[in-house]
Each structure stands twice: as structure tokens, then as C-alpha cells.
């Protein structure tokens, strides 16, 4: 028999044991097979089938009474039982592939974790601790792209610093700089009497291009202060006027 799912023949055989209620009991308890698969994968149509297959068994038990043993009703009960048994064999063979596929999909969906989470919340509500669980939501795992985006957004939240006024601790927090490079920057800044521009900063520290582009948005240099210069020029014009 060919495999129906990707879980292999052993898994499929293990999850087909429910069919024995039809074969080994000679139809006496064939309806149990249908009740079982209905419960496992939540299929109402198989629950209805279980009810229908239980009718011939019940009817045969009723007509087996000694008072009715020689009547036509007894023969009807027996015949309905035999027909039900044969049909149930064909039925379980037919629904087996669908059941295995549904069970495979159910297991792959993580239903156990969902059921446990639901049970925790239910118990918490009963004992008045629902608020504790609600404050601890289960966050979905991030994809690689989402993690990179989150990291970039986190880095962009770092405030800009004035390169000639900032402290070593503040510099170390800038993405791409760190503690050791921050010390070197402070030392070089003292030797150079401050950095005149970003190009000056890159040149004296021999900063590699990719690192320069990474840290550039977070550093402010004297050349990036046009507003102050403009204000001084406007003041001069007012005095001359």
C-alpha cells in the first residue's frame, strides 16, 4: 500500500489501528471506528456514519430475543447486521487516506500548543488569574528580514552626537563604533584639536568606506551648522543697515 502522507508507512500504519474495530469484531463494534476518527479530526460526517452503523447492531440485539427468534423480524435484524458489516469494511478502507491527510494537517498546524494555551487561559479565568496570562502574549517568531529590519530601526533610534563635544561613552553607543574605536576617536580628536568635517574625520582615522557610511548619520560636524552661520550674517546686515 503506497504512502498517503510524507510521514512514512510506519506512522500511517500506527494511525490506522482504529480500523481493527471493524475487522476484528466482525461488525459488532464497527461504529466505534467512525466515532474515533470523527473525534480525532473533528469530522461530523463520520460521527453520523458511526450512528448509522450502530443501528443494525442494536436492531439485531433486539430481534435476538427468544420470543422473536422465529419471526421475520429476526431475519431482518440479522440481514441488516451483515449488510452493515460489509459496507462498514468498504467504508473504512475508503476514508482511511482522507483521515490520514487530515490528521497530518492537524498535527502540522501546532494544535497541541494551541490547546494547551487555551487550557491555561481557561484555568486562569477559573482562578481569577486571567490578567497574568494576558500580559504575556506569545509573539510570533520573526523572519530573517524582519530581524534585520528591527535591528536597523533600533539602531536608527540612537541620537546624533556632536563629534567634537560628545563623550567616549556616548560615542560607544553609536552603531559601528563601540568602545575601542570610541577611545581612538577621542584620542585623535585631542591631537587634531577637533574634527573639521566628516572627510577630515574619515581621513585621519582611516575609516573604511562601508563603516563610514554606517556611522555617518549619527555624527554631527561643524560643517553641518548652516543655521548658526546664516544667523550671524543676518545680524551683520541689520547692523550695516
C-alpha positions as a Markdown table, in Angstrom:
| # | Residue | x | y | z |
|---|---|---|---|---|
| 1 | Unk | 0.0 | 0.0 | 0.0 |
| 2 | Unk | 1.5 | 3.3 | -1.1 |
| 3 | Unk | 2.1 | 6.1 | 1.5 |
| 4 | Unk | -0.5 | 8.8 | 1.6 |
| 5 | Unk | 1.5 | 11.4 | 3.6 |
| 6 | Unk | 5.1 | 12.3 | 4.0 |
| 7 | Unk | 5.3 | 10.8 | 7.4 |
| 8 | Unk | 6.0 | 7.2 | 6.2 |
| 9 | Unk | 4.3 | 3.9 | 6.2 |
| 10 | Unk | 5.0 | 3.2 | 9.9 |
| 11 | Unk | 3.3 | 6.3 | 11.0 |
| 12 | Unk | 0.3 | 5.6 | 8.7 |
| 13 | Unk | 0.0 | 2.0 | 9.9 |
| 14 | Unk | 0.2 | 3.1 | 13.6 |
| 15 | Unk | -2.6 | 5.6 | 12.9 |
| 16 | Unk | -4.8 | 3.1 | 11.1 |
| 17 | Unk | -5.3 | 0.7 | 14.1 |
| 18 | Unk | -8.7 | 2.2 | 14.6 |
| 19 | Unk | -9.8 | 0.1 | 11.5 |
| 20 | Unk | -9.5 | -3.1 | 13.6 |
| 21 | Unk | -12.8 | -2.2 | 15.4 |
| 22 | Unk | -14.4 | -3.1 | 12.1 |
| 23 | Unk | -12.3 | -6.2 | 11.1 |
| 24 | Unk | -11.6 | -8.0 | 14.3 |
| 25 | Unk | -15.1 | -7.6 | 16.0 |
| 26 | Unk | -16.9 | -8.9 | 12.9 |
| 27 | Unk | -19.0 | -5.7 | 12.8 |
| 28 | Unk | -20.2 | -5.8 | 16.4 |
| 29 | Unk | -18.4 | -2.6 | 17.2 |
| 30 | Unk | -17.7 | -1.2 | 13.7 |
| 31 | Unk | -19.3 | 2.1 | 14.7 |
| 32 | Unk | -16.5 | 2.7 | 17.2 |
| 33 | Unk | -14.1 | 3.2 | 14.4 |
| 34 | Unk | -16.1 | 6.0 | 12.9 |
| 35 | Unk | -16.7 | 7.7 | 16.3 |
| 36 | Unk | -12.9 | 7.6 | 16.9 |
| 37 | Unk | -11.9 | 9.2 | 13.6 |
| 38 | Unk | -14.6 | 11.8 | 13.9 |
| 39 | Unk | -13.3 | 12.8 | 17.3 |
| 40 | Unk | -9.6 | 12.9 | 16.2 |
| 41 | Unk | -10.1 | 15.2 | 13.2 |
| 42 | Unk | -13.4 | 16.8 | 14.1 |
| 43 | Unk | -15.5 | 15.5 | 11.1 |
| 44 | Unk | -19.2 | 15.4 | 11.8 |
| 45 | Unk | -19.9 | 13.2 | 8.7 |
| 46 | Unk | -18.0 | 10.3 | 10.3 |
| 47 | Unk | -19.9 | 10.7 | 13.6 |
| 48 | Unk | -23.2 | 10.4 | 11.7 |
| 49 | Unk | -21.8 | 7.3 | 10.0 |
| 50 | Unk | -21.0 | 5.8 | 13.4 |
| 51 | Unk | -24.6 | 6.4 | 14.5 |
| 52 | Unk | -25.9 | 4.7 | 11.3 |
| 53 | Unk | -23.6 | 1.7 | 11.7 |
| 54 | Unk | -24.7 | 1.2 | 15.3 |
| 55 | Unk | -28.4 | 0.8 | 14.2 |
| 56 | Unk | -28.0 | -2.7 | 12.7 |
| 57 | Unk | -26.2 | -3.9 | 15.8 |
| 58 | Unk | -28.9 | -2.5 | 18.1 |
| 59 | Unk | -31.6 | -4.0 | 15.9 |
| 60 | Unk | -30.0 | -7.4 | 15.9 |
| 61 | Unk | -29.7 | -7.3 | 19.7 |
| 62 | Unk | -33.4 | -6.5 | 19.9 |
| 63 | Unk | -34.6 | -9.2 | 17.5 |
| 64 | Unk | -32.3 | -11.8 | 19.1 |
| 65 | Unk | -34.9 | -12.3 | 21.8 |
| 66 | Unk | -36.2 | -15.9 | 22.0 |
| 67 | Unk | -39.7 | -14.7 | 21.6 |
| 68 | Unk | -38.9 | -13.2 | 18.2 |
| 69 | Unk | -36.3 | -15.7 | 17.1 |
| 70 | Unk | -38.6 | -17.5 | 14.6 |
| 71 | Unk | -40.2 | -14.4 | 13.2 |
| 72 | Unk | -39.4 | -12.4 | 10.0 |
| 73 | Unk | -38.2 | -9.5 | 12.2 |
| 74 | Unk | -35.3 | -11.6 | 13.4 |
| 75 | Unk | -34.2 | -12.3 | 9.8 |
| 76 | Unk | -34.4 | -8.6 | 9.0 |
| 77 | Unk | -32.2 | -7.8 | 12.0 |
| 78 | Unk | -29.6 | -10.4 | 11.0 |
| 79 | Unk | -29.5 | -9.3 | 7.4 |
| 80 | Unk | -29.2 | -5.6 | 8.3 |
| 81 | Unk | -26.3 | -6.5 | 10.5 |
| 82 | Unk | -24.5 | -8.5 | 7.8 |
| 83 | Unk | -25.0 | -5.8 | 5.2 |
| 84 | Unk | -23.9 | -3.1 | 7.7 |
| 85 | Unk | -20.7 | -5.1 | 8.5 |
| 86 | Unk | -19.8 | -5.5 | 4.8 |
| 87 | Unk | -20.5 | -1.8 | 4.0 |
| 88 | Unk | -18.5 | -0.6 | 7.0 |
| 89 | Unk | -15.4 | -2.6 | 5.8 |
| 90 | Unk | -15.6 | -0.8 | 2.4 |
| 91 | Unk | -16.2 | 2.5 | 4.1 |
| 92 | Unk | -13.2 | 2.5 | 6.5 |
| 93 | Unk | -10.9 | 1.5 | 3.6 |
| 94 | Unk | -12.3 | 4.4 | 1.6 |
| 95 | Unk | -12.0 | 7.1 | 4.3 |
| 96 | Unk | -8.5 | 6.0 | 5.5 |
| 97 | Unk | -6.5 | 8.2 | 3.1 |
| 98 | Unk | -8.6 | 11.2 | 3.9 |
| 99 | Unk | -8.3 | 10.6 | 7.6 |
| 100 | Unk | -4.5 | 10.3 | 7.4 |
| 101 | Unk | -4.2 | 13.5 | 5.4 |
| 102 | Unk | -6.5 | 15.4 | 7.8 |
| 103 | Unk | -4.6 | 14.1 | 10.8 |
| 104 | Unk | -1.2 | 15.0 | 9.2 |
| 105 | Unk | -2.5 | 18.6 | 8.6 |
| 106 | Unk | -3.8 | 18.8 | 12.1 |
| 107 | Unk | -0.5 | 17.8 | 13.7 |
| 108 | Unk | 1.4 | 20.1 | 11.4 |
| 109 | Unk | -0.7 | 23.1 | 12.5 |
| 110 | Unk | 0.5 | 23.0 | 16.1 |
| 111 | Unk | -2.9 | 22.3 | 17.5 |
| 112 | Unk | -1.4 | 20.8 | 20.7 |
| 113 | Unk | 0.3 | 24.1 | 21.6 |
| 114 | Unk | -3.0 | 26.0 | 20.9 |
| 115 | Unk | -5.0 | 23.6 | 23.0 |
| 116 | Unk | -2.5 | 23.9 | 25.9 |
| 117 | Unk | -2.6 | 27.7 | 25.6 |
| 118 | Unk | -6.4 | 27.6 | 25.6 |
| 119 | Unk | -6.4 | 25.3 | 28.6 |
| 120 | Unk | -4.1 | 27.6 | 30.5 |
| 121 | Unk | -6.3 | 30.6 | 29.9 |
| 122 | Unk | -9.4 | 28.7 | 30.9 |
| 123 | Unk | -7.9 | 27.6 | 34.2 |
| 124 | Unk | -6.5 | 31.1 | 34.8 |
| 125 | Unk | -10.0 | 32.5 | 34.4 |
| 126 | Unk | -11.4 | 30.0 | 36.8 |
| 127 | Unk | -8.9 | 31.0 | 39.5 |
| 128 | Unk | -9.0 | 34.7 | 38.7 |
| 129 | Unk | -5.5 | 34.9 | 37.1 |
| 130 | Unk | -6.5 | 35.7 | 33.5 |
| 131 | Unk | -4.8 | 39.1 | 33.6 |
| 132 | Unk | -1.4 | 37.5 | 34.3 |
| 133 | Unk | -1.6 | 35.3 | 31.2 |
| 134 | Unk | -3.0 | 38.1 | 29.1 |
| 135 | Unk | 0.0 | 40.3 | 29.9 |
| 136 | Unk | 2.3 | 37.6 | 28.5 |
| 137 | Unk | 1.3 | 37.3 | 24.8 |
| 138 | Unk | 3.0 | 34.7 | 22.6 |
| 139 | Unk | 4.9 | 36.6 | 20.0 |
| 140 | Unk | 5.4 | 35.0 | 16.5 |
| 141 | Unk | 8.9 | 34.3 | 15.5 |
| 142 | Unk | 10.5 | 36.9 | 13.3 |
| 143 | Unk | 11.8 | 36.0 | 9.9 |
| 144 | Unk | 15.4 | 36.9 | 8.9 |
| 145 | Unk | 14.3 | 40.0 | 7.0 |
| 146 | Unk | 12.1 | 41.2 | 9.9 |
| 147 | Unk | 15.0 | 40.7 | 12.4 |
| 148 | Unk | 17.3 | 42.8 | 10.1 |
| 149 | Unk | 14.7 | 45.5 | 9.8 |
| 150 | Unk | 14.1 | 45.5 | 13.6 |
| 151 | Unk | 17.8 | 45.8 | 14.2 |
| 152 | Unk | 18.1 | 48.7 | 11.7 |
| 153 | Unk | 15.2 | 50.5 | 13.3 |
| 154 | Unk | 16.7 | 50.0 | 16.7 |
| 155 | Unk | 20.0 | 51.5 | 15.6 |
| 156 | Unk | 18.2 | 54.5 | 14.0 |
| 157 | Unk | 16.7 | 55.4 | 17.4 |
| 158 | Unk | 20.2 | 56.3 | 18.6 |
| 159 | Unk | 20.5 | 60.1 | 19.0 |
| 160 | Unk | 23.0 | 62.0 | 16.9 |
| 161 | Unk | 26.1 | 63.3 | 18.7 |
| 162 | Unk | 28.3 | 66.3 | 18.1 |
| 163 | Unk | 31.7 | 64.7 | 17.3 |
| 164 | Unk | 33.7 | 67.5 | 18.9 |
| 165 | Unk | 31.7 | 67.6 | 22.1 |
| 166 | Unk | 30.5 | 64.1 | 22.8 |
| 167 | Unk | 31.9 | 61.8 | 25.5 |
| 168 | Unk | 33.5 | 58.4 | 25.0 |
| 169 | Unk | 30.5 | 56.7 | 26.5 |
| 170 | Unk | 28.1 | 58.3 | 24.1 |
| 171 | Unk | 30.3 | 57.5 | 21.1 |
| 172 | Unk | 30.5 | 53.9 | 22.1 |
| 173 | Unk | 26.7 | 53.6 | 21.8 |
| 174 | Unk | 26.8 | 54.7 | 18.1 |
| 175 | Unk | 26.2 | 51.7 | 15.8 |
| 176 | Unk | 29.5 | 50.6 | 14.3 |
| 177 | Unk | 31.8 | 52.4 | 16.7 |
| 178 | Unk | 32.0 | 50.5 | 20.0 |
| 179 | Unk | 34.3 | 51.0 | 23.0 |
| 180 | Unk | 37.7 | 50.6 | 21.4 |
| 181 | Unk | 37.0 | 52.8 | 18.4 |
| 182 | Unk | 35.4 | 55.4 | 20.7 |
| 183 | Unk | 38.7 | 55.7 | 22.6 |
| 184 | Unk | 40.7 | 56.1 | 19.4 |
| 185 | Unk | 38.3 | 58.8 | 18.2 |
| 186 | Unk | 38.6 | 60.8 | 21.5 |
| 187 | Unk | 42.4 | 60.5 | 21.4 |
| 188 | Unk | 42.6 | 61.6 | 17.8 |
| 189 | Unk | 40.2 | 64.4 | 18.4 |
| 190 | Unk | 42.5 | 65.8 | 21.0 |
| 191 | Unk | 45.5 | 65.6 | 18.7 |
| 192 | Unk | 43.7 | 67.3 | 15.8 |
| 193 | Unk | 42.1 | 69.9 | 18.0 |
| 194 | Unk | 38.7 | 68.7 | 16.8 |
| 195 | Unk | 37.4 | 67.3 | 13.5 |
| 196 | Unk | 36.7 | 70.0 | 10.9 |
| 197 | Unk | 34.4 | 67.8 | 8.7 |
| 198 | Unk | 33.4 | 64.3 | 8.1 |
| 199 | Unk | 36.0 | 63.9 | 5.4 |
| 200 | Unk | 38.6 | 65.1 | 7.9 |
| 201 | Unk | 37.3 | 62.5 | 10.4 |
| 202 | Unk | 37.5 | 59.7 | 7.8 |
| 203 | Unk | 40.9 | 60.7 | 6.6 |
| 204 | Unk | 42.8 | 61.0 | 9.9 |
| 205 | Unk | 41.2 | 57.8 | 11.4 |
| 206 | Unk | 41.5 | 55.8 | 8.1 |
| 207 | Unk | 37.8 | 54.7 | 8.3 |
| 208 | Unk | 36.8 | 52.1 | 5.8 |
| 209 | Unk | 34.1 | 53.2 | 3.3 |
| 210 | Unk | 31.4 | 50.8 | 4.5 |
| 211 | Unk | 31.9 | 51.8 | 8.1 |
| 212 | Unk | 31.9 | 55.4 | 7.2 |
| 213 | Unk | 28.5 | 55.2 | 5.6 |
| 214 | Unk | 27.2 | 53.3 | 8.5 |
| 215 | Unk | 28.2 | 55.8 | 11.2 |
| 216 | Unk | 27.8 | 59.0 | 9.1 |
| 217 | Unk | 24.0 | 59.5 | 10.0 |
| 218 | Unk | 24.8 | 59.6 | 13.8 |
| 219 | Unk | 27.7 | 62.1 | 13.8 |
| 220 | Unk | 27.4 | 65.9 | 13.5 |
| 221 | Unk | 30.3 | 68.0 | 12.4 |
| 222 | Unk | 31.0 | 71.8 | 12.4 |
| 223 | Unk | 30.3 | 71.9 | 8.6 |
| 224 | Unk | 26.7 | 70.8 | 9.4 |
| 225 | Unk | 25.8 | 74.0 | 11.2 |
| 226 | Unk | 24.5 | 76.3 | 8.4 |
| 227 | Unk | 21.7 | 77.8 | 10.5 |
| 228 | Unk | 24.1 | 79.4 | 13.0 |
| 229 | Unk | 26.3 | 80.8 | 10.2 |
| 230 | Unk | 23.2 | 82.3 | 8.5 |
| 231 | Unk | 22.0 | 83.9 | 11.7 |
| 232 | Unk | 25.3 | 85.7 | 12.1 |
| 233 | Unk | 25.2 | 87.0 | 8.5 |
| 234 | Unk | 21.7 | 88.3 | 9.0 |
| 235 | Unk | 22.8 | 90.1 | 12.2 |
| 236 | Unk | 25.6 | 91.8 | 10.3 |
| 237 | Unk | 23.3 | 93.0 | 7.6 |
| 238 | Unk | 20.9 | 94.5 | 10.1 |
| 239 | Unk | 23.8 | 96.5 | 11.8 |
| 240 | Unk | 25.0 | 97.8 | 8.5 |
| 241 | Unk | 21.6 | 98.9 | 7.5 |
